[in-house]
């Protein structure tokens, strides 16, 4: 992005496409997988909005890091 090789719009399209593919696979793999996928996606959206406490989280960097690394496990 910084070098102009790919646009933000292209990344948005790729992100939406990847999300659709993930949900389609989750539906195909069964109810448990779909539920787990929905939980992960909700958590990812909360991270995107920094859990609606961005200012507080930025002043507590340890918790900020933990909350954003939790999804890796």
N, C-alpha and C positions, 0 to 999 in steps of 0.2 A: 504494500500500500504506500509506504513512504516514498518509494521510487516511481510510483505511478504505473506499475506493471499490472495491478488489479484494482478495480474500483470498489468502493464501499457497497455500491449497488450489487455488484457481482458477488461479493461476499454474503450479502443478505439473501440473494437468490440461492446460493450454495447452502447456506444455513437452513433455509426453509426446506429445500430439497432433502437435505440430510435428515431433518426432523421428520418429514413425511415418510422417508424410507425406514427410519427407526420405528415409528409407530406401526407401519405396515408389517414389519418383521415381528414386532411384539404381538400384534393381533394373530399373526400366523403361528407363533410359538405358544400361544395359550394365555389363559386368563391371568395366571400368576405373573408371567412375564410382562403382560400389559399393565397390571397394577404397579409392579416395580418400576416400569418405565415412566408411568404417570407421576409416581412419587419423585423420581429422579428429575424429571422435567420441571415439576413444581419447585423443587429445591434450587434448580438452576435458575429459574426465573426470579426466585427470591434473592439469589446471589447477584443477579443482574441489577436488581434494585437495592442491593446491599442491605437487605432485610428491613428496609424502610427506616434504618437508623444509621445512615452513612456517617454523619458527623461524629456520633458516639463511637462507632466502630473504628474510625480513623484515629481517634485518640486512645484507643485500646488495641494497638497493633497485634498483640499476641492473639487476642480473640478474633481479630480480623483474619489473621493467617489461618487459625484453626478452622474458622467457619468456611473459608474458601478451599481448604485442603480436605475437608471432611468428605466431599464427593468423590475423591480419589479412592477411598477405601471401599 
